[in-house]
Structure formats: structure tokens, C-alpha cells
Amino acid sequence: MPSEADRATLKPERILVAGLLCLVLIASPAFAYSGSAKQSQPLSLLLQGMITNAGSQSYTIGGGQLVGGSLFNNLVAPTRIGFSLYATVHGPQAAFGWGSLQVGTGFSARITITGVIQAAIFPLSPTDYSNCNPQEQKCNSEIPLFFTGLATVTSKGSNGLQQIPIAIESPYWNPFGGPIFITSLDSTTDPSISLIMTYTSATIYWSGVQIQGEILGSFGGGSVSGSFSQTVNSWENLVTGTESDFGSIAFVGMSNPILNAFGGFVGHTTFSLTNSYDCALEFGLPEGTCTATGATSDGSFWMTGKGSLINGTYHTIWSVPSLFTTTTVMAAVTKY
């Protein structure tokens, strides 16, 4: 028969792995650790953060259905149109792209994108949430309201080609298929082109979005605090209102040093109409062409620190519009 010491060695150690992490973006697959754990303790955190850098973005848009508008002072009846656009944004006022627009058989345009009209420019002020003031601090990124450029237009009844400055609303500001606003910039009161149209496809690839904020929570029966930073990459479908997310996350300056750690996450986000509102008046757009929405994100994450592993899941609630985050995390810390 085995001795008392032998029986003690047969007792399995229990490893607690649980999780819930509410973050602005989505977490990653569970981390598998093959070694023998020495001990594990529960971790429960609340993370509150904000976007500090919107990173770079690549947009594709296609569609759609003309809701109404005018071309050269002639009203245009609702009809199916041909529209496509590709645009990239990197840093403030840095954008380029191309596209095409066709309305019936009497109007067509080739579009070159050279800039944007900004809806938000980062970093935001942590005190009054106003946009970055270029005269006071270095602005690092933006979220466009409009893509701007030049349309080379062929229209029925005109002589030859015309080049007209144009602005195309980003579908980010009216998800789930639109409608969005397209207008020429040749006149503020009587533009040559003024169209409201839906879209049938729209995606954004976000790269290098940065989120920073503060942490409060409990660990092993005691309270903890510190800061976090995230770098997020997302593939967003604006028609379905969903996205896939992945990136990195770091806990720094934690009151318990064992929680200072770095790792990754992966997850998914769903747009939310809860507390959404019509933002057309705020931006001076036609009624019904702007809807500010929030989102919820869920996923899993894994991190390594000095002698520890942290893994679990998260749930994040985004503000309306999606600039600020509140994330709840329930996880396990395993010392090794």
C-alpha cells in the first residue's frame, strides 16, 4: 500500500481558468499551458479606456440604390445605380483612392480620392473629449466623415468632360446599408451633384488602432489597480454590422507587480443600436444619412508576466459613437 507521502503526490492540482473581458475590441483563443501549474488565483477587472489613435483604415464600398437627389438641377428618380469606391486613410489629412459612379445612361463619373473631411481627429482630450487641436499637440489620426477628391464627369447634354470636386460620405456613419450622401463641392447652396444612396457592400480594415485606459479590480481577495494599452486590428462589415478583431494588450503599473503582463486577444464585435441617435444635424447632413451607434465586443485573451500566465475572456461595451470603452474581465492568474 502507498504511504501517506505517496498518496499526497497523487492529488491533482486544480487550475482555475475562467473569464470575461469587456474591452473596446475583441480577444483571442484560450492559451494552452502544458507545464504543471503551481497555483492559480481568480482575477476580476474593470477596464475603462478611450481610442488614442484611430490607426490606418482601408475602405471598400459598393452599391446601391438611389433614394433621391439631383444632377445639374434636374431631379433624379429613385433607381438602381452603379457605384464603387476604394479609399485608404493614414494619419490626419492623408487619404487616397479611386472609384466610379453611374446613374442611368445619362451620367457617369470617374473619381479620384485625395483627402477627407474629418468627423474626429485624435488624440481626443481626456478632459473635455474635444478633437485634437493641431496648434497644441500633434494629431496622429482621424475618422473621416467624407472622402473628398475630383470627379471626372460625363453627363447627357453637356459638352465633353467636366472635372468637379466631390465629397462621398463614409458608410461608417450610417451602417447597415445606408443611406449615405454624395455631393459636389462646387457650390454650398446649389451643388451640381447631390445624391442620397444606399450601399450593398462596405468594409473597413482597421490597422493599429490604439486604446488606453485605467484598471480597477480584485485579485486573490485583494483590490488591484493599474493601466492598460491595446493595439487592435479589425475587419468590419458595415452591412451586417459585425467585425472580427485581434491584437495585443498590456497591463502596466499594476499595484500587484505579478499582473504586469503582455499578450494577445481575439474576438468579435457586433454593432448596437441601443442608445443610437440621428447625427445628421450634428454634421450638417441630410436627414436619415447619419446614425451614431455603439457596439459590444466579446472574446478571449492570454498574457504572460514575470513568472505568471493570465488568460480568460472579456466583454466590452462601446460608447455611442464608438470612441470610449468599458470592459469587464474575469480570468485566472497561474504562477509557474
Secondary structure, DSSP 8 states (H G I E B T S, - for coil): ---HHHHHHTS--------BEE-SS---------S--SEEEEEEEEEEEEEEE--EEEEEEEEEEEEEEEETTEE--SEEEEEEEEEEEESTT-EEEEEEEEETTTEEEEEEEEEEEEEEEES--TTT-----TTTS---EEEEEEEEEEEEEEETTS-S-EEEEEEEE-GGGSTTT--EEEEESS-SSS-SEEEEE--SEEEEEEEEEEEEEEEEEEETTEEEEEEEEEEEEEEEETTTTEEEEEEEEEEES-SSGGG-EEEEEEEEEEEEEEEEEE-HHHHT--TTS-EEEEEEEEEEEEEEETTEEEEEEEEEEE-SSTTEEEEEEEEEEEE-
